[in-house]
């Protein structure tokens, strides 16, 4: 019964569309129809401000953390593989939310929450990669793609060189699986980056001018 409850609750927790609900409730904006049309924190911050976007980010991270942590506490006999299963279900819930007709977000923040519980140092490394790419290119989507690509690599290197631990192939394999899924959810962003129509994360005056210039091309 604990196994079944954990599986169901993990998917249910991940499927809660905080970004959509918060933007609609407090700003009257359906973020599925504006900006990047994504339900994540970046689009919320872009459209209605980061006073709403930042709480959405924290809540989406929590959607990944809590199922992994609680399954370890209440179903300890399942071990790391079951915790990872609950984490994957949370990410899938975010990507395919039944509250939104089995559509959803890209799963980056929720995946971060999953691995913050099981591989925090690797997550820290991936966050640094994200920040570096974002600072240089100004696209959250590109930072997310590179962070997803490097997370398994950072995990493997940090396990061997920093923690002097054996690599958990359950964790590594799940990282690769989720990273591939996240990259696939960004396929439209990749196309927009290539044709120079991708949106900046936060619209400053310089960003608006660059977007206007792109639209004139």
ABEGO torsion letter per residue (X at the ends): XAAAAAAAAAAAAAABBAAAAAAAAAAGBBAAABEAGBABAAAAAAAAEAAAAAAAAAAAAAAAAAAAAAAAAABAAAEAAAAAAAAAAAAAAAABBAAAGGBBBAGAAAAAAAAAAABAAAAAAAAAAAAAAAAAAGBAAAAAAAAAAAAAAAAAAAAAAAAGBBBBAAAAAAAAAAAAAAAAAAAAAAAAAAAGABBBABBBAAAAAAAAAAAAX
